[in-house]
Amino acid sequence: MIVLTTGKRKTAVAKAVLRPGKGRVRINNIPIEIHKPEMARLKIMEALIIAKDLAKQVDVDVTVKGGGFMGQAEAARTAIAKALVEYSKDEELKKAYLEYDRTLLVSDIRRKLPKLQGGRGARKRGQTSYR
């Protein structure tokens, strides 16, 4: 049984392919053990650590595009968690993910505010002088 899922964060989009295997996890064809930076790797590993033995029975290939390294890491962890829940059909695992962090199963919809006219960014405006 092969499971395909996606995860999003800011402008990063991750696609995960989960199939029965030996517990290998690859992010853009790089094994997770040597994925840099370490903070991003630990963020991705959260989904696998909560799944415990299930993570050792499946191989996960994740393709991530767009965004920065942390946005990509969060998109990847969402895709992996969704795939594990769909593969196992385990309500306990789903409950554990939701209890730990809701963004493991639900993509974060927050986006950057657009720049507006009359200023340098979304909120900053040019100063006005009255004298």
C-alpha positions as CSV (number, residue, x, y, z in Angstrom):
1,M,0.0,0.0,0.0
2,I,1.4,3.4,-1.1
3,V,0.2,6.6,0.5
4,L,0.7,10.1,-1.1
5,T,0.2,13.2,1.1
6,T,1.1,16.9,1.0
7,G,2.0,19.5,3.7
8,K,2.3,23.2,3.4
9,R,3.9,26.0,5.4
10,K,4.2,29.6,4.2
11,T,5.4,29.1,0.6
12,A,6.9,25.7,1.1
13,V,5.1,22.6,-0.3
14,A,6.1,19.1,0.7
15,K,4.9,15.9,-1.0
16,A,5.4,12.6,0.9
17,V,5.4,9.1,-0.6
18,L,5.1,6.4,2.1
19,R,5.5,2.7,1.3
20,P,6.3,-0.4,3.4
21,G,10.0,-0.7,4.1
22,K,12.8,-0.6,6.6
23,G,12.4,2.8,8.2
24,R,14.3,5.0,5.7
25,V,13.3,8.6,5.5
26,R,14.7,10.9,2.7
27,I,14.1,14.6,2.2
28,N,14.9,15.6,-1.4
29,N,16.9,12.3,-1.8
30,I,19.0,13.1,1.3
31,P,18.8,10.7,4.2
32,I,17.3,12.4,7.3
33,E,20.3,11.4,9.4
34,I,22.5,13.8,7.5
35,H,19.9,16.5,6.8
36,K,21.1,20.0,7.7
37,P,20.6,22.2,9.7
38,E,20.1,20.1,12.8
39,M,17.2,22.3,14.1
40,A,15.2,21.5,11.0
41,R,16.0,17.8,11.2
42,L,14.8,17.6,14.8
43,K,11.6,19.4,13.7
44,I,11.0,16.7,11.0
45,M,11.9,13.9,13.4
46,E,9.1,14.8,15.8
47,A,6.5,13.1,13.6
48,L,8.6,9.9,13.4
49,I,9.4,9.9,17.2
50,I,5.7,10.1,18.2
51,A,4.9,7.2,15.7
52,K,7.5,4.9,17.4
53,D,7.5,1.4,15.9
54,L,5.3,2.4,12.9
55,A,8.1,4.6,11.6
56,K,10.5,1.6,11.5
57,Q,8.1,-0.3,9.2
58,V,7.8,2.2,6.4
59,D,10.0,4.2,4.0
60,V,9.2,7.8,3.4
61,D,10.4,9.9,0.4
62,V,9.6,13.6,0.7
63,T,10.1,16.2,-2.0
64,V,10.0,19.8,-0.8
65,K,10.0,23.0,-2.9
66,G,9.8,26.7,-2.1
67,G,10.2,28.7,1.1
68,G,13.2,28.7,3.5
69,F,14.7,25.7,5.3
70,M,12.4,26.0,8.4
71,G,9.3,26.4,6.3
72,Q,10.4,23.3,4.3
73,A,11.0,21.4,7.5
74,E,7.5,22.2,8.9
75,A,5.9,21.3,5.6
76,A,7.8,18.0,5.5
77,R,6.8,17.0,9.1
78,T,3.1,17.7,8.2
79,A,3.3,15.6,5.1
80,I,5.0,12.7,7.0
81,A,2.5,12.8,9.9
82,K,-0.5,12.8,7.6
83,A,1.0,9.9,5.6
84,L,1.6,7.8,8.8
85,V,-1.9,8.4,10.0
86,E,-3.4,7.6,6.6
87,Y,-1.3,4.4,6.3
88,S,-2.0,3.1,9.8
89,K,-5.6,4.3,10.1
90,D,-4.8,4.5,13.9
91,E,-7.0,6.9,15.9
92,E,-4.6,6.7,18.8
93,L,-1.8,8.0,16.7
94,K,-4.0,10.8,15.3
95,K,-5.0,11.8,18.8
96,A,-1.3,11.8,19.9
97,Y,-0.3,14.1,17.0
98,L,-3.2,16.5,17.7
99,E,-2.3,16.5,21.5
100,Y,1.3,17.2,20.8
101,D,1.0,19.8,18.0
102,R,-2.0,20.4,15.8
103,T,0.2,21.6,12.9
104,L,1.4,18.1,12.5
105,L,-1.9,17.2,10.8
106,V,-3.3,20.6,9.8
107,S,-1.3,22.8,7.4
108,D,-0.6,26.3,8.8
109,I,-2.6,28.8,6.6
110,R,-0.8,31.9,7.8
111,R,0.8,33.9,4.9
112,K,2.8,37.1,4.6
113,L,0.8,40.3,4.4
114,P,1.2,42.0,1.0
115,K,3.1,45.3,0.7
116,L,0.7,48.3,0.4
117,Q,1.1,51.6,-1.4
118,G,2.4,54.5,0.6
119,G,5.0,52.6,2.6
120,R,8.0,50.3,2.5
121,G,6.2,47.2,3.6
122,A,2.9,45.7,4.8
123,R,2.6,48.0,7.8
124,K,5.3,50.7,7.7
125,R,4.2,54.0,6.3
126,G,6.1,57.2,5.3
127,Q,6.2,59.8,8.1
128,T,4.3,63.0,7.7
129,S,5.3,66.4,9.1
130,Y,2.8,69.1,9.9
131,R,5.2,72.0,10.2
